[in-house]
Amino acid sequence: MALTKIQSLGITDGTIVNADINASAAIAGTKLTGVGKVLQVTNFTNTTSYSTTSSSYQDAFSTTFTPTLATSKVLILCTIDCQKNNTDCHISVKLLRDGATNVGEFLTLLNTNNTQFIASVQSFNVLDTPNTTSAITYKIQFKVGGTGTAEVNGYSRKSTLTFLEIAA
């Protein structure tokens, strides 16, 4: 007589091993839990050019991200197109959460020995702990250090923010 039903109460822990599971078996993503699981990945690209001569932070672009769990960490991969036009000039860029919390900042010197226009795509990564399932606004701001003009998206006209929500 063929067995047509398995009663889960009759299986003891550890008796089913990976070799017993068919390679084509599908497991629902909701059943995969635990620390380190990537819950979602989203990408935002901005192509608008921003320019400033100010030594105070100026807004560039922003986007929203909504975590699925309040306990998640959010790994943010930032790739920012920066440029300057003066030897005595550097650019500071920061990432804000909801307009107030500084979650990441970097400074780029862009070859200060050169008096010519200098452009570079700069990358930095930030691990944020927003503690919410509400939509979060992440904003890029930038400023000039020294004299000259700083631009975001003036050369390649493309900056990106990639969000990876990680279960914690």
Contacts in CASP RR format, 6 or more apart in sequence:
PFRMAT RR
TARGET T0000
AUTHOR 0000-0000-0000
METHOD contacts of the structure
MODEL  1
MALTKIQSLGITDGTIVNADINASAAIAGTKLTGVGKVLQVTNFTNTTSY
STTSSSYQDAFSTTFTPTLATSKVLILCTIDCQKNNTDCHISVKLLRDGA
TNVGEFLTLLNTNNTQFIASVQSFNVLDTPNTTSAITYKIQFKVGGTGTA
EVNGYSRKSTLTFLEIAA
33 167 0 8 1.000
34 167 0 8 1.000
35 167 0 8 1.000
35 168 0 8 1.000
36 166 0 8 1.000
36 167 0 8 1.000
36 168 0 8 1.000
37 166 0 8 1.000
37 167 0 8 1.000
38 164 0 8 1.000
38 165 0 8 1.000
38 166 0 8 1.000
38 167 0 8 1.000
39 67 0 8 1.000
39 68 0 8 1.000
39 69 0 8 1.000
39 72 0 8 1.000
39 165 0 8 1.000
39 166 0 8 1.000
39 167 0 8 1.000
40 68 0 8 1.000
40 163 0 8 1.000
40 164 0 8 1.000
40 165 0 8 1.000
41 162 0 8 1.000
41 163 0 8 1.000
41 164 0 8 1.000
41 165 0 8 1.000
42 65 0 8 1.000
42 162 0 8 1.000
42 163 0 8 1.000
43 160 0 8 1.000
43 161 0 8 1.000
43 162 0 8 1.000
43 163 0 8 1.000
44 63 0 8 1.000
44 160 0 8 1.000
44 161 0 8 1.000
44 162 0 8 1.000
44 163 0 8 1.000
45 158 0 8 1.000
45 159 0 8 1.000
45 160 0 8 1.000
46 60 0 8 1.000
46 61 0 8 1.000
46 63 0 8 1.000
46 140 0 8 1.000
46 153 0 8 1.000
46 158 0 8 1.000
46 159 0 8 1.000
46 160 0 8 1.000
47 153 0 8 1.000
47 157 0 8 1.000
47 158 0 8 1.000
48 61 0 8 1.000
48 153 0 8 1.000
49 151 0 8 1.000
49 152 0 8 1.000
49 153 0 8 1.000
49 154 0 8 1.000
49 157 0 8 1.000
50 58 0 8 1.000
50 59 0 8 1.000
50 60 0 8 1.000
50 61 0 8 1.000
50 142 0 8 1.000
50 151 0 8 1.000
50 152 0 8 1.000
50 153 0 8 1.000
50 154 0 8 1.000
51 149 0 8 1.000
51 150 0 8 1.000
51 151 0 8 1.000
51 152 0 8 1.000
51 154 0 8 1.000
52 58 0 8 1.000
52 142 0 8 1.000
52 143 0 8 1.000
52 144 0 8 1.000
52 149 0 8 1.000
52 150 0 8 1.000
52 151 0 8 1.000
53 144 0 8 1.000
53 147 0 8 1.000
53 148 0 8 1.000
53 149 0 8 1.000
53 150 0 8 1.000
54 143 0 8 1.000
54 144 0 8 1.000
55 143 0 8 1.000
55 144 0 8 1.000
55 145 0 8 1.000
55 146 0 8 1.000
56 143 0 8 1.000
57 92 0 8 1.000
57 94 0 8 1.000
57 141 0 8 1.000
57 142 0 8 1.000
57 143 0 8 1.000
58 141 0 8 1.000
58 142 0 8 1.000
58 143 0 8 1.000
59 139 0 8 1.000
59 140 0 8 1.000
59 141 0 8 1.000
60 139 0 8 1.000
60 140 0 8 1.000
60 141 0 8 1.000
60 142 0 8 1.000
60 152 0 8 1.000
60 153 0 8 1.000
60 159 0 8 1.000
61 139 0 8 1.000
61 140 0 8 1.000
61 152 0 8 1.000
61 159 0 8 1.000
62 137 0 8 1.000
62 138 0 8 1.000
62 139 0 8 1.000
62 140 0 8 1.000
63 137 0 8 1.000
63 138 0 8 1.000
63 161 0 8 1.000
64 135 0 8 1.000
64 136 0 8 1.000
64 137 0 8 1.000
64 138 0 8 1.000
65 74 0 8 1.000
65 135 0 8 1.000
65 136 0 8 1.000
65 138 0 8 1.000
65 163 0 8 1.000
65 165 0 8 1.000
66 133 0 8 1.000
66 134 0 8 1.000
66 135 0 8 1.000
66 136 0 8 1.000
67 74 0 8 1.000
67 130 0 8 1.000
67 132 0 8 1.000
67 133 0 8 1.000
67 136 0 8 1.000
67 165 0 8 1.000
68 133 0 8 1.000
68 165 0 8 1.000
69 133 0 8 1.000
69 165 0 8 1.000
69 167 0 8 1.000
70 131 0 8 1.000
70 132 0 8 1.000
70 133 0 8 1.000
71 131 0 8 1.000
71 167 0 8 1.000
71 168 0 8 1.000
72 130 0 8 1.000
72 165 0 8 1.000
72 166 0 8 1.000
72 167 0 8 1.000
72 168 0 8 1.000
73 127 0 8 1.000
73 128 0 8 1.000
73 129 0 8 1.000
73 165 0 8 1.000
73 166 0 8 1.000
73 168 0 8 1.000
74 127 0 8 1.000
74 128 0 8 1.000
74 129 0 8 1.000
74 130 0 8 1.000
74 136 0 8 1.000
74 163 0 8 1.000
74 164 0 8 1.000
74 165 0 8 1.000
74 166 0 8 1.000
75 125 0 8 1.000
75 126 0 8 1.000
75 127 0 8 1.000
75 128 0 8 1.000
75 163 0 8 1.000
75 164 0 8 1.000
75 166 0 8 1.000
76 95 0 8 1.000
76 103 0 8 1.000
76 125 0 8 1.000
76 126 0 8 1.000
76 127 0 8 1.000
76 128 0 8 1.000
76 138 0 8 1.000
76 161 0 8 1.000
76 162 0 8 1.000
76 163 0 8 1.000
76 164 0 8 1.000
77 123 0 8 1.000
77 125 0 8 1.000
77 160 0 8 1.000
77 161 0 8 1.000
77 162 0 8 1.000
77 164 0 8 1.000
78 93 0 8 1.000
78 95 0 8 1.000
78 123 0 8 1.000
78 124 0 8 1.000
78 125 0 8 1.000
78 126 0 8 1.000
78 140 0 8 1.000
78 159 0 8 1.000
78 160 0 8 1.000
78 161 0 8 1.000
79 121 0 8 1.000
79 122 0 8 1.000
79 123 0 8 1.000
79 159 0 8 1.000
79 160 0 8 1.000
79 161 0 8 1.000
80 93 0 8 1.000
80 121 0 8 1.000
80 122 0 8 1.000
80 123 0 8 1.000
80 124 0 8 1.000
80 140 0 8 1.000
80 142 0 8 1.000
80 152 0 8 1.000
80 159 0 8 1.000
81 119 0 8 1.000
81 120 0 8 1.000
81 121 0 8 1.000
81 122 0 8 1.000
81 152 0 8 1.000
81 153 0 8 1.000
81 154 0 8 1.000
81 155 0 8 1.000
81 156 0 8 1.000
81 157 0 8 1.000
81 158 0 8 1.000
81 159 0 8 1.000
82 91 0 8 1.000
82 93 0 8 1.000
82 108 0 8 1.000
82 110 0 8 1.000
82 119 0 8 1.000
82 120 0 8 1.000
82 121 0 8 1.000
82 122 0 8 1.000
82 142 0 8 1.000
82 150 0 8 1.000
82 151 0 8 1.000
82 152 0 8 1.000
83 91 0 8 1.000
83 110 0 8 1.000
83 117 0 8 1.000
83 118 0 8 1.000
83 119 0 8 1.000
83 120 0 8 1.000
83 150 0 8 1.000
83 151 0 8 1.000
83 154 0 8 1.000
83 155 0 8 1.000
84 90 0 8 1.000
84 91 0 8 1.000
84 110 0 8 1.000
84 117 0 8 1.000
84 118 0 8 1.000
84 144 0 8 1.000
84 148 0 8 1.000
84 149 0 8 1.000
84 150 0 8 1.000
84 151 0 8 1.000
85 117 0 8 1.000
85 118 0 8 1.000
85 148 0 8 1.000
85 149 0 8 1.000
86 115 0 8 1.000
86 146 0 8 1.000
86 147 0 8 1.000
86 148 0 8 1.000
86 149 0 8 1.000
87 112 0 8 1.000
87 113 0 8 1.000
87 114 0 8 1.000
87 115 0 8 1.000
88 112 0 8 1.000
88 146 0 8 1.000
88 147 0 8 1.000
88 148 0 8 1.000
89 110 0 8 1.000
89 112 0 8 1.000
89 144 0 8 1.000
89 145 0 8 1.000
89 146 0 8 1.000
89 147 0 8 1.000
89 148 0 8 1.000
89 149 0 8 1.000
89 150 0 8 1.000
90 107 0 8 1.000
90 108 0 8 1.000
90 109 0 8 1.000
90 110 0 8 1.000
90 112 0 8 1.000
90 144 0 8 1.000
90 145 0 8 1.000
90 146 0 8 1.000
91 107 0 8 1.000
91 108 0 8 1.000
91 110 0 8 1.000
91 142 0 8 1.000
91 143 0 8 1.000
91 144 0 8 1.000
91 145 0 8 1.000
91 150 0 8 1.000
92 105 0 8 1.000
92 106 0 8 1.000
92 107 0 8 1.000
92 108 0 8 1.000
92 142 0 8 1.000
92 143 0 8 1.000
92 145 0 8 1.000
93 105 0 8 1.000
93 106 0 8 1.000
93 107 0 8 1.000
93 108 0 8 1.000
93 122 0 8 1.000
93 124 0 8 1.000
93 140 0 8 1.000
93 141 0 8 1.000
93 142 0 8 1.000
93 152 0 8 1.000
94 102 0 8 1.000
94 104 0 8 1.000
94 105 0 8 1.000
94 106 0 8 1.000
94 140 0 8 1.000
94 141 0 8 1.000
94 142 0 8 1.000
95 102 0 8 1.000
95 103 0 8 1.000
95 104 0 8 1.000
95 105 0 8 1.000
95 126 0 8 1.000
95 138 0 8 1.000
95 139 0 8 1.000
95 140 0 8 1.000
95 161 0 8 1.000
96 102 0 8 1.000
96 103 0 8 1.000
96 138 0 8 1.000
96 139 0 8 1.000
96 141 0 8 1.000
97 103 0 8 1.000
97 128 0 8 1.000
97 130 0 8 1.000
97 136 0 8 1.000
97 137 0 8 1.000
97 138 0 8 1.000
98 136 0 8 1.000
98 137 0 8 1.000
99 137 0 8 1.000
99 139 0 8 1.000
103 126 0 8 1.000
103 128 0 8 1.000
103 138 0 8 1.000
104 124 0 8 1.000
104 126 0 8 1.000
106 122 0 8 1.000
106 124 0 8 1.000
108 120 0 8 1.000
108 122 0 8 1.000
110 118 0 8 1.000
110 119 0 8 1.000
110 120 0 8 1.000
111 118 0 8 1.000
119 154 0 8 1.000
119 155 0 8 1.000
119 156 0 8 1.000
121 156 0 8 1.000
129 168 0 8 1.000
130 136 0 8 1.000
138 161 0 8 1.000
138 163 0 8 1.000
140 152 0 8 1.000
140 159 0 8 1.000
140 161 0 8 1.000
142 150 0 8 1.000
142 152 0 8 1.000
143 150 0 8 1.000
144 150 0 8 1.000
152 159 0 8 1.000
153 159 0 8 1.000
END
